[in-house]
Amino acid sequence: MIRTSFLLEFYYEEPAYANFAAEYAGKLKTLVDALAPHICLTIQILPAKNIVRWSCCEVNAPKIDPSSRDRQSLLMTEEGLGGYYGFGAADGYCCVSRLAMQRKLEKGGDPTDILIHEWLHTLCGKMINGECVPFADHAERFGFQGVKGPDGEDTWNEFYRCALDPVLLKSERR
C-alpha cells in the first residue's frame, strides 16, 4: 500500500482557544492514524488571518484558503454556522464551529467526529491508492450505517476508514 501524505493547516480565531485547537488537532491525527495507517497527516496549528466568506447551505460561512494547492485548511470559528457543525469543500478548505464542538463534548460525544468529517470534504476527489476519495456525506449510499455515540449521534468511523482508502469501498461494498 502506498503511503499518502496530507498537510492540514488548522486555524483558530480566538487566542484563548489555541490549546483547544491543539488538543483536537492531536485527536484528529490520532484518529486518522488509527483508521488509515497509510495516511501521513501533518497538522499545523495557526492563528486565523485572511478570513473570507463563502456561501454554503444558505450560510455565509468563514473560511481560510490553504496556503498552497497541496494542503487543506480547517478554520475553527467562533460562529454558530446556522446550527451546522461545519462545512467543507473539495477546494481544500473547511470550517467547524468551536461552539458545536463544545456542545458535542458536553453531551458526551467526541468533537473529533466533526473534524474528520469536514476534513474529508476537503479531500473529495483526491486520489488515494489510485482511487478517488468519495463525498463525505455519502456513507449511506455506500451501504454504511452510523453507530450511535455516547451523545446519541451517529459516528461514521467505518466509512471514514474506507473513504481514506477508497480501494476498500470497492472491496467492502455493503
Protein Blocks (a to p, Z undefined) as FASTA:
>chain_A
ZZdddddddddfblklmmmmmmmmmmmmmmmmmmmmmbccdddddddehiacddeehiac
dddddfbfkbccddddfbenlopabdcdfkopacddfklmmmmmmnopafklmmmmmmmm
mmgopaeehiacddfklmmmnopacdddfkopacfklmmmmmmmmmlmmmmoZZ
